[in-house]
């Protein structure tokens, strides 16, 4: 007899197939099991398309009656772009529903489970809850706080440098690390850099995975005085993703109009010591349903996010080289902390190897909100 964990793991694997495609919705997988055999399976493929439960129930057909449904997130019970999944489950004659975790969306938040129980359906929840939360961490942060999950990405040498004293930075990490960086760009709704990166490197900020796979992230540039050139690659891209220039009232009005005429969206955010206010920036992005933000800035941008206590997660790529030099820039600027007791701690670490490089992935509890994940 196969366990609930076995079938939930299969549902989680199905859900992960849609990574990067469902925003602002979560990734959800579902499996219908009868007589210890999978008779239907499905996953939510894109926002606005049928939910995972609907795909799985359609595949199961008449075999769904009296069967058990495994689903990675509590079934929805409200009308959105699609009808409630709770109604489809009841109509299919499902006997038991096993849920990985409840949905923190206020429109659901336990109501879906209660509706199923009231219909006489047995419900078990909490199976592989931690794995389900990690899978949907971006959605969970956004739906709980109306702000994007902020992940800071850096590529450094062993001695913590992001470039030489002359500014050369391409490439510190190897091709395997750079490929994974493009996986991250596909995973997150938006990517952010500072205007100095645009002026010095003129990056494209697109997703470049093998065979043209992956979606481009929304390109966000912190530019307090609208210095972004009109011919910059971030604006002039054959991409479906838009470009957002975030500026302040210090920006000349004619530059704002010129950037808008060139096709960029311009947000005038609050000012903080001559820079864009990070908390106000995140409020603006949240209102635009940007659920995840990948920060690939230089030392100044990284310092601004850390000083604002706005970083939820880090991806820190470390290459086996030593650059040296007191004038070679490090990954984080700003004033920094005066005492080690105030240093930001990275917890719940995962280490990855990409060729000769190491990537440290982890979470910080010094962000604007306490992390929403279960106790990891």
N, C-alpha and C positions, 0 to 999 in steps of 0.2 A: 504494500500500500504506500503510494507516494505521499509525501507530507504537504501541508499547506505552504511551507517555505519553498518547496520545489516548484510548485505551480506559480507562486508569487514571483519567484526569481525569473521565470519565463515571461511573466507579464512585465516585469521591469526591463527586461532585455528588449521586448517589443516597444515599450515606451521610449527607450533611448534612441530608437531608430529615427525619431523625429527631432532630434536635438537641433536647435537653431531655427526650426520652421514653425513653431506653434505660438510664439509670442503675439499678444500678451497672455495667452492661455498656457496652462501647464502641459507637460508631456505626460500622457496617460496610456497605459497598456492594460488589456483585459484578456482573460482566458476563461472559456467555458469548459467545465470538466464534468463528465458523466461516466460512472462506473470506472473511475480512475483513468479515464482516457480524455485527452483534449479533443473536443468536438467543434470548437470555434475559437478564434483568436483575432485580435485586431488592436490597432493603436490610433490615437488622435494624430492625424497627419499634418494638418494646418489649421490655423484659426479660421472659424467659419465652416469647417468641414465636419462631417459626423464624428461624434465622440467615440472613444475606444469601445465602450460597451455596445454601441449600436453595430459597429463592424463585427464584433465577436458574436453577438446574438444573431445577426443575419447569416453568418457562416454556419452557426450551429443549427439554425432552422428549428424543426420540431423537436430535435434532441435537447433543446434548451429546457424543455418542461421537466421539472424535477431535478435539474442539474445544479451545480455550484458555479458561481461566477467569482473569479479572482480579479480584483481591480486595484491598481496602484494608488488611486486617490478616491476619496468618497464620491459616489455618484452625485451629479448635480440634480437639483430639484426645482430649478427656476427656468423660465423661458429667456433665452438670450438669442444668439444667432440660430440656435438649434433647440428643439423641444427638450424637456427634462428627461434625463436618463432613467430616473426612478420609475417613470411611467412605462418606459420600454422594458425595464426589468420585470415589473409586475405583469405586464401583458404577455411576456414570454414564458411565464410560469416558473421562473427561477425559484428554487427551494432555499438556497443558502447563498449569502454574499460574504466573501472574505475581502476585507479592505486593509491596505497597508497603512494609510493614515487619513485622518479627517482633513477636510478642506478648510483652511483658515479664511477663505472668502466669506465675508459677512452674509452673502446671499445663500450660503450653504451652511458651513460651520456646525455640523452635526445634524442639521435638519434632514438631509438626505438619508442618513442612517435611521433616524426616527420614523420617517415615512415608510421605509422598507419594513421596519419592525412592526409598525401598526398594520401593515398589510399581511402580517403573519410570516414574513421571511426572516429566517435566522441570519444574524449578522455577527461576524467576528472581525475585530479591528486590531491594528497594531502589529500585523505580521510583516516583518522586514521594514519597520517604520523608519529606522535610521537610513537605510539605503534609499527609500523613497524620498525622504527629505533632502538628502544630498543631491539626488537626481534633479529635483525641482527647486533647488535653493534660490535661484534667480527669481522664479515666480513667487516663492514664499516670502522673500523680502519685499518684493514690490506690492503684493496684495495685502500684506500686513501693515506697510508703512507708506504706501503711495510714493515711494522713491526707488530708484534703481539700486540693485546690489552693485557695489563699487569694488572692482578688482584692479589692483595695481600690478603692472607687469614691468619687470626690469631685466636687462641682460648685462651682466657685470663680469669683470675679470676676478681672479682669486683675491686680488687686493681691493676689490670693490669699485673699480673704475668703469665708467660707461664710455669713455673715449680717451684718446691720448691728449697731451697738453696742446696739440695743434688742432684738436677737434675731430680727428679720424676715429670713426666708430664702426665702419663696415668692413669686415664683420667680426664682432667679438665672439659670438656663438656660431656653431656650425649649422649646416643645412637641415639636420634633423630637428634642431631646436626652432629654427625659423619656420619650418613646416608646421610644427605644433602651434606656433604663434598665429598662423593662419587658421588653424582649427579653432583657436580661441576667438578670433575675429568673427568666425561664423557663429559661434556659440552666443556671443553677446550682441545685444541690439545695436550698441553704439561704441565707437572708439574715440578717445579724446587725446589731443595733444595741445601743446602751447604754441603760440604764434612763432616763437623762436625756432621751433622744430620745422615749421612750415617755411620760414625764411632761409634756414640753413640747409635743410635736407630736401625740401619740396617733395614730401612723400605722397604716395597715391592713397594710402589707407584703405586698400581694397583687400578682399579675400582671394588669395591665389593658391588654390589647392589643385592637385592633379586632376586632369580631365575637366577642368572648369567647374568642379563641384563647389558648393557652399554659397552662402549669401553674403553680399557686401554689408558691412555695418554702416549705420548712420555715422557720418564724419562730424565730429564736434571739435571746434577750435576755440581755445581760450584766447581772446584778443581784445584787451581792455581799450585799445585805441583804434581798432579796425585797420591794422597794418597789413592784413593778409592781401597779397597781390591778386589782382583780378584774373591773372593768367595762371594762378597756382593750380597744381594738379588736384588738390582737394575739392576745388570747385569745378574744374573741367575734366570730368570723368564720364565715360560711357557706362554709367551705372544707374541702377534703379534706386539706389540709396541716396538720400538727400544729404546736403551739407548744412550744418548749423554753425554760425559764427556767434559766439557769446561775448558780448562787449559790455561797456559801461556808459554812463552819461558823458564820460570824458571823450568819447569817440566823436569826431566831426560828423555832422549830419550828412554832408555830401558823400562821405565814405560809406556810411550805412546804406544810402540809396544806391550807390554804385555796386556794392556787394549784392544787394537784393536784385538789381537789374541783371547781374551776372548769373543769377540763379540760386544764390545762397539764401537761407532763412537766417535772419538776424534777431537775436534775443538781447535786449538791453537788461542786464541783471544789476543787482545791487553791487556797490563798490565796497571793498574791504582793503584798506591801506593801499589804494591805487591798483588793486587787482580785482578780478571777478570774485564775488563772494561765493565760496563753494556750497554752503548750505542753500543759498538762493538758487544757484545753478541746478542743484539736485531737485529742488521743488519744481522748477521749470521743466526739467526732463521728465519727471514723474507725471506731470500734467499732460505730457505728450505720449504717454504710455510706453516710455522707454524703460524696460524692466531691468536691464543689465548694462553696466558701463565699464568698459575696459580702458584703463588709463595707461597710455604709453608715452607719457610726457618725459621731459628732461628733469633735472634735479629740482628746478624751481617749482614745476607743476606737482611733482611728487611731494615736495615739502609742503605745499599749500594744502593738499588733500590730507596729509598726515596731521598737520597742525590743526585742521578743522575736525579731526577725529572722524573722518568720513570714509575710511577704508575698511571694508569688510573682509577682504581676502587678498592674498598676494600670490603671484607666480614669479619666482625669483630664479632666473636662469644664471648659472655660474659656469664660466668657461675656464679650462685649465691653462690660464696664462697670467702672467704678472706684467702690468703695464708700468706702474711706478710713476713718480713725479708728483710734487706737491701741487702743481698747477693742473694736473689731469683731473677732470671732474668726477665726483662720486655720483651715486644714484639718487641721493636725497639732499636737497638744499634746505634753506630756511635756518632758523636759529638752533633747532635741535633741542634736546633735553639737557638740563644741567646736572641731573643725577641719574644713575643707572636704574634706580627704582622707578623712574618715570618713563623708561624706555618701553616702546611698544613690544609686546610679546606675541610671537606667532605660535599658535597652538594647533593641535589636531593635524600634525604634519603628514604629508605624503611626499615621498621622494621619487622622482622619475629620472631615468637615464635616457638621454637623447644623444647617441654617439658618444663623444668624449665629455659632453656637458651633463650637468646635474640641474634639475629644476626642483626647487623647494616650493611646494604648494601648501598653503595653510591659512588659517583664519585668525582674525584679531578680535578681541573683545573690547577694543578701544574705539570702535566705530560710533557713529551717531546714535545707533540703537544697539541694544544687546542682541547678539546673534539669535536668530529664530530657530536654529536647528535643535533637535532633541539633544540631550546630554550625550556627546560623542566620546 
